[in-house]
Amino acid sequence: MRTDSDLSAVRWHAGALNNGLVFGATYHLCTHLPRPCAYAIGHAGTWLAYQLMRDGSRAIVDNLRVVRPDATERELKRLALLTYRCYARDTIDFIRSLGMNRAELEPMVEERFAHVPPFRPEPDAASVEAAIKILQDNARAAGRTLHVSLTIPMTTVGLPGTGTDEIRQAIAAGAAFDIINIMAFDYGLTNASNMTDSVKLVATAAKNQMKTLFGYDDATAYTHLGLQLMNGHTDQPSELFLQADFTNLLAYARTNHFGWLSYWSLNRDRVCDPSVPHAWADGACSSVSQNAWDFTKIVAQYNG
């Protein structure tokens, strides 16, 4: 725990080194000196900062010790100084970039990122399904079962072509999905006059696609479908889920015995604070009138 004397020391460093004079001089040097000269001054200046700002340097060493528990004290101190110097170089490059045009900026960016490994694209769906098959086979050999679900965004006519293609690739690879979880929102309310009927149409279309893909009957197709909703405003202005919609869809899920009923998301299950601005589909509240956990209490009643 810090004492008052510790805080006084920190304030002294902040007042001595973090002030307009230092920042003004830094800006002037970075914009008027050649970049190698600015780097050299930053290299020396960060050594001085590392020595003078002892509390800050100790804090960096302590943080590094958490992620590098096997490192020696000498190595941790070296990494702490390197942290200062990386920050200095980033600051120099940022200040210099403010007055650069694209032709001047691109060589600097290319130099800074020359050490970064080339981008590796995500594996295609076939590779993912093959990996799932290997993992499920390994689990089976060990006397266990690996349960896998696949979440797919929906359209007004059910699963999109990319979704059905991925399912076909899984079937071809021998990978098994316990649940195909359909995100029954964000497709735009154009297929019905209300959210309850809209979701029912989308889910029915997905159920029929599941029958075609897997050869299921109606009941089996429903048990392998997860129904995921979104409370309050969605990302589509035409969509709005109220508590009544969740209640109606709870009854619908119970009637057809969906594999699960869920929603996006728990952290939005509260009314928005009217004193601060919020996005249309805010990540911290539902944007509708409600009591805390209204939507959760409805979904939690589902037991298949």
Residue, then its C-alpha position, 0 to 999 in steps of 0.5 A: m500500500r502506498t504511503d503519503s510520502d510515496l505519493s509525494a514522490v510520484r507527484w514530484h516526478a510528475g511535476a518535474l518531467n510531465n509538464g508543458l516545457v518538457f512536452g514543448a521541447t519534445y515536440h520541437l526536437c521531434t519535428h526539427l531534427p532528423r529521425p535518427c537524432a530524435y531517436a538518439i535523444g529519446h534513447a538517452g532521455t528514457w535512461l534518465a527517466y528510468q533512473l529518476m522515476r523510481d516508483g514508475s520503474r519499480a511498477i513496470v518491473d513488478n508488472l513484468r514479473v507477473v508475465r515473466p516469473d522466471a526472469t532474473e531481476r537484471e532481465l526484468k530491469r532491462l525489459a523495463l528500460l526497453t518499455y520506456r524506450c519503445y514508448a519514446r520511439d512510438t511518441i517520436d514517430f507519432i509526433r513526426s507523422l502529424g506533419m507527414n504526407r502519405a509518401e513520407l509516412e509509408p516508408m516509416v510505417e513499413e520500417r516499423f512493421a518490418h519485423v511483424p510476421p506476415f498475416r496468416p488468414e483464418p483457416d477455411a471452414a473445411s479445415v476447421e471441421a476436419a480439426i473438430k473431427i480429430l478432436q471428437d475422435n480423440a475424445r471418443a478414444a478416451g471414453r469421453t464426448l466432445h460437444v460442439s455447437l455452431t452459431i450462425p446468423m440468420t436471414t429472413v429465409g433461414l440459414p444463409g448459404t454460407g451457413t448451410d455450406e459450413i454444415r455440409q463441410a462438417i457432415a463431409a468431414g464427419a464432424a458432429f454438431d450437437i446444436i446449430n444455434i441460430m441468431a434470430f435477430d439482426y436480419g431486418l423485420t421484413n417477413a412479418s409485422n411483429m418480432t414474435d411471428s418473424v422469429k417463428l418464420v425464421a426458425t421454421a425455415a431453419k428447421n426445414q433446412m436442418k431436415t434436408l441437411f441431416g435427414y431429421d424429422d421435425a422433432t429431431a430437427y428442433t432438438h438440434l436447434g438453439l434459438q438465440l434472441m436479442n433483448g431490446h433494440t437490435d442492430q437493425p432499427s426495424e427490430l425491437f424485442l420487448q418482454a412480451d416477445f420473449t414470453n411468447l417465444l419462450a412458449y414457442a420454444r417449449t412447444n417445439h422443444f428447441g435444444w436451447l433458448s438463449y439471448w444476447s445479452l445478460n449485460r444489456d438486461r437493464v434500463c439505460d441511464p437517461s443522463v448519458p448518451h447511448a447507442w441505438a443497440d447499446g452494449a450496456c443496456s436494452s434501450v427499452s423500459q424494463n426492470a433489471w433482469d426482466f429478459t433473463k427471468i423469462v429465458a431462465q424458465y426454459n428447461g426444454 
